[in-house]
Amino acid sequence: MVLFSVIVGTWLFIRHSMPLVLRFVYNKKSSYYHGTNLITITSLRYRVRKNANTLAMIAILSATTLTIIGAISGFYYVTIEQVKTENPSSYQLLNISPDKDEEIVRIISRDKEHKLRYRTKSSYINASVKNELEKMPFNYYQNQAKFSFIPESEFNRINLIEDRKNKPIHHLKNGEAIYVGRETNNLHERRKQELKSHTFQIVSDDKKTGFGAIQVIDFRPNPVFNSGFADALLVVNDDFYNRLKEHLKVQKVAMYDVTEVDHSENLGNKIQVAAEGKVNIWSPTFSSYYSNYHMVSILMGTILFIGIFIGLVFFLATGSVIYFKQVTDAYLEQNQFTTLFKLGLTKRELRGIISRQIAPMFVIPLLLGISHSIFAMIGLARNLEYSLQMPVIIVTSIYCVFYGLYYWICVNSYTNIVTRYQP
């Protein structure tokens, strides 16, 4: 329905609204009889009526192009930024021995390109939920029904080491928890209230031992563990955590952060070989900022390439339709301009007439296409709760520049055709 309304509305606007604007200018004699406006406006009234279908089609294609490229570019930009957020440490390893820990430190210290910013250890506990929600807490935890737990004292310590990316947590009561993770930024308020209003019964994996009820009271957006570790993390008071610790296995995490992490592929490979014996992209016990960034950038880069390729095809289609349409009109109107030359029209005046009568053929569909794409991107950004403003501005600006280049080429070609046999 939206697509049908956009197509019909665009056609009606061009077919009926634009002629009204030109008619207003036509009836304003002071401007109509000024210079060569008489020729330009008369030609435009004919062109808009004649090319209404073409202009509407080009506006829709422009909107499609901008929306495709803008959306995919926005997703690429947002996803890359999220990788940086959800991987606070350069490297994190799960349940490694003290010997391997010391070996990793030696590997980092011997590396001349990177320096160790900090090294620490932390831990968390995984526990099951007896009365999980339908989406627990998000779609990809639906079949697991588990939370990870960390005491508030440990959360505040790690948060301090990681440059206070989260607001500190103090004085949690028994039964209270704060959910930590980047996904909280993307949750609708209705979903947040659903999580807050639900009381989770925490139990052991075999469902036989109960540890009490937990209710989420607040959220923190930045994770303290890398992607793949404790993705659904709850901060609880120390007493509740110690109760879990008596019955459940503690997951120990060794954390290392180095300088120049964007160029740390070789160092990461050495660390993983030392810890696991080989380099493995999908590892349950090793999480690296660089490897996670590399995988996401390759995936999103491929999608971005496909989107740009499709957008480029649409752009060439829209520009070519206008260009060849105007070139065809130039051959048909060649005799008319010959007559104007005999009446004393100069080449400078000719180029001005051509520029003004071709400009609306480019500007009208471009403005309509930008308007359509902006509203589409606003709807997309609100539904996904992502900020796509900067990618959309960049894509639209680049599109306008290349569209302007098409216009310049078209004006030159039109001018050369009608002046081919002129002295």
N, C-alpha and C positions, 0 to 999 in steps of 0.2 A: 504493500500500500504506500509506503514511504517513497519507494523508487518510482512508482506510477505517478504519485502526486508531484514529485520533483520534475519528472519529464513533462507532464501536462502543464504544470505551473510555469516552467521555463519557456515552453513554446508559446503559451498565452501572453506572457510578459513581453517576449520579443515581438510577437505578431501584432499585439494591440497597444501595449504601453509605449514602446519606442516610437511608433508612428505618431502618437499623440505629442510626444516631446518634440519631434521634428516639425510637426504641424504648428506647435507654439512658436518655434523659432522662425518658421516660414511666415507666420502672420505678424511677426515683429519686424516691420519694414526697415527700421533703422539699422538692424544688423543684417537683414536678408540682402539688402542692396549695397552692403559695404564690401568693397573689393571684389574678390572672386567667390564670395559666400553664396551668391545666387547659383553658380554652377555646382558648388559642393553640396549644398543642402538639397537641391533638386535631385542630384545623383544619389544622395543618401536615402531619400524617401523611396526611391525606386529600388535601391539595393536591399534595404531592410525588408521590404515586402517580398522581394524576389528570393532572398536567402534566409527567410525566417526558419525554415526547417533545418537548413545547414547550420545556422548559428546555434539553434537549440541543441542539436546533436553535438556540436563542438563544446558547448558549455557543459553538457553531461560528461563527455569524455574528459574534459579538463578537471571536473570535480572528481571523477573516478581516479584519474592519475594522481592528483594531489592527495586524495584520501589514502590510496594504496601506499604511496611512498611515505607520506607523513605518518601513517599508523605504524608501518614496519620500522621506520627510522626511530619513532618514539619508543617502540618496544625494545629496540636495540639499545638505545640510550638508557632507558630505565633498567633493563636487565643487567647491563654492565655496571651501573651504579649499585644495584642490589648485590652483585657479587662482592663488591668491596665492603658493603655493610655486613653481609652475612659470613664473612671470613675475617674476623678481627685480628687473627694471628697469622704469621707467615706459614707456620707448620704446627699441626697438632697430631699427636699420636696416642693411640688408646692402649692402655695396659702393657707398656713396654717394661723390660727389666732394667734395673739400675745400671748394668754394664752397657746396655745399648743406649741408655740415656747419656752416659759419659762419652760414648763413642760419637754420638751425634754432636755433642758440644765440641769435641775435638775437630770434627769435620768442618763445623762452622768457623771455628777459630783459625783453622788453616786456610780458609778461603780468603783470597786477597780482595775480592770484589764486594764482599758483604761483611758487615759487622753485626754482632749480636746486640740487639736493642734491649731485650729482656728475655729471661728464661724463668718459667715457673711451673708449678704443678697444681692441678685441681682435680675435682671428682664430682660425679653425680650418680644418682640411682634411678634405674628404670622400674616403674611399678604399674601394674594393670589397673583398669577401672571396671567396676562391676556393672554400673548403670550408665554406660556411655551414651552420648548423644548420637543422632543419626549421622552427623559428620563430626568426627572425633579427632581433634577439634576442627580439622579441615578435611577436605575430600580425600587426600592421600593418606590420612590416618584412619580412614573409616573402618578398615578391617583389622587394625592393630589394637585400638582402644588402650593406648598406653600414654603415660606422661613420664617425663624425666624430672627429677627433683634436685634442688640445690639449696643449701641453707642461706639465709640472708646475710650472715657474716661473710661467707665465702663469696657470694655474689658481689657484695660491696668491695671486697678485696680485689677481685678480678676486674671489676669495673674501674677501680682506681688505677690499676696497672695499664688498662686499655684506654687511658686518657678520659675517664669520666664520660663516656658516650651515653650513659643512661643516668637518670635521676636516682640517687641512692634510695635504698629501702630500709626502713627502720620500724621496729616495734610491731611486727606482725603477730597477731594472736593465733591461738590454736584454731585450726580450721580455715584460716585465711591463706590465700596464695595470690601471687602476681605472675601473670603470664608474660614470658619474655620471648620475643621473636619478631623478625621483620614483617611477618604476615599480618601483625596487628595493625599496620598502617593501611592495609588493603581491606580490612573488615568493614562491612557496613555497620552502622550504629545498631541496627536491629540484631545483627549477629553477635555483637559485643554484649548487648543486654541479655541475649539468650545464654551466652556463656556465663555471665555474672549471676543469672537467676537460677542456674542449675547447680545442684550439690552433687559432687562426684564422690562415690564410695571407692576408696583406694584399697586394693586387695593384692595378694600375692598372685603369681602367674597361675597357680593351680586353683585359685579362687577360694581356698580354704582358710586363709589367714586374713583378717581384716585389720586395717590400720587407722580407720576413722574416715571422717568426711572432710572434703576440701571444697571451698568455694572461691572462685576467682573474683577479686575485688578491684583489680587494676591491671594495666598493661605497660610493658616497657618495649620499645620498638627495636632496640639493637641487641642481637644475640651476643653471648659471651663465649660461645663455642663455635667452631667452624662448621660449615655446612656438612651434614652427615652425622654430626654428634649432637645428641640432645636437642633435636629440632623442635619438639614440643616441651619446652622447659617451664617448670613452675618453681618460683622462689617461695619457700616456706620458712617458718621459724626453726631455730636450731633443735628444739625439743622434738618436733615432728620428724625432722630429718634423722635424728639419732634413733628414733623408734624404727624407722625404715632400715637404718643401717644394721640393726641387730638381726634382721631376718633376710635381707636382700643383698645381692652382690653389689659392691661399689665399683663403678667404672672410673678408672684413674686415667687422667688426661695429662700428657706432657706437652707444654706449650712453649714455642720458640718464635720470636719475632726478629727479623733481620732488616737491614737497610737494603735499598734498591731491589725490593721484592718483585717489581715488574719484570726484572731480567734475571730471575733466579731459577730457571729451568734446570740447569746442570746441578746446582746445589741441591735442589729438591730431589733429583734422581739419586744423587749420592746418599742423601738421608734415607730415602725409601729403601735403597738396596741394603743399607746398614741395618735397617729395622726389620725388613721383610724378606730380604734376599734377592729381590727382583723389582723392576719397575712395573707397576700395575695401575692403570688409569682408574679402574673401579676397585677401590680398596675399602673394606669396612673399618680398618684400623688406622688409616693414614689420610689426613685431610690437609691439602696444601692450597693456599690462596692462588698461587700461579696456575696449578693444574685445573682448579675449578674455573678460574678466569679464562684459561685457554680453551677448555671444553665449551663453555658458554659462548665465548666470542666466535669460535668456529661455527657452532650451530646457528647462532643469531646472524653471523656474517653471511652464511649461506642463504638464509631466509631473506636477509637484506639485499643480497645480490639478485635473487629471483624477483623481489619486489621492484627493485630499481630497473631491472631488465623489462619487466612488464610495463612499468610506468614509462620507460623510454619509448617502447613500442606505441603506447597510447599517445605520448607527446608527439612523436613523429607523425602519427596518423592525423592528429588535430592540426598541426602546423602545415602538413602537406595538403590537407583538404582546403584550408584557407588559401594557401599559396597558389595552388593550381586553379582554384576558382577565380581568384583575382587576375591571374595571368590570362586565363581564358577571356575574361571580361575586357582585358587590355586589348587583345586582338580584335574583339568585336567593336570596341570604341575607338579604334585607331583613326578612323575617318572623321569622327567628331572632333578629335583633338587637332587633326589637320586643318579643319575649318577654323578652329579657335586660333591656331598659329597664323592663319591668313588675316584674322581680325586684329592681330597685334599681341597675342599672348606670348610672354617671355618664358624661357625655360625655368627660371626661378619661380615664376607664378605657377607654372605647370606642376613643378614638384610640390609646391604648397598645396595645390588642389588635390593631387594624388595622395599626399600624406594624410590630409584631413578626411578624404572620403574612404581611405582604406583603414584608418585608425579604428573607427567603430567596429569594423569586422573582426578586429583582434581584441579590442578592449571590452566589448560587451560580453562575449563568451568567457573571457578571462575573469572579469569581475564576478560574473554569475558562478563560474566554477569555483573561485576562491570562497565565495559566500557559502555555497553548498558544502564544500569540504570543511570549512571552519565549524559549521553547525554539526557536521558528522563527527569531527574530532572532539568537539565539546561533549557530545553525547557519549562517545567512547571513553573519554577521560573520566567523566563522572561515574559511568557504570563500573569501570575498572579501578577508579580512585587513583589514577596515575596522573602526574603532571606532564603533559605533552607539549607545553607551550613553546619551549625553545626549539625542539626538533621541527615543529610545524612552521615556525617563523623562518628557520634556515631553509627548509625545503621549498616553501612558497617564494622566498626571495630568489633562490636559484632558478626556479621555474619561470618567474617573471623575467629574469635576465635573458634566458634562452628564448623565451617568447618574444621579447623585444628584438633579439637578433633575427628571428624569423620575420618580424615586421620590417626591419631595415632591409633585409634581402628582398622581400616582396616589393617594397617601394622602389628599390633600385631596378628590379626586373621590369616592373610596370612602366617606369619612366623610360627605360631603354627601348621597350617595345613601341610605345607611342611616339617616340622621337627618332625612330630608326631611319625614316625617310625624310626627316626634316633638315633643312639647311642649318 
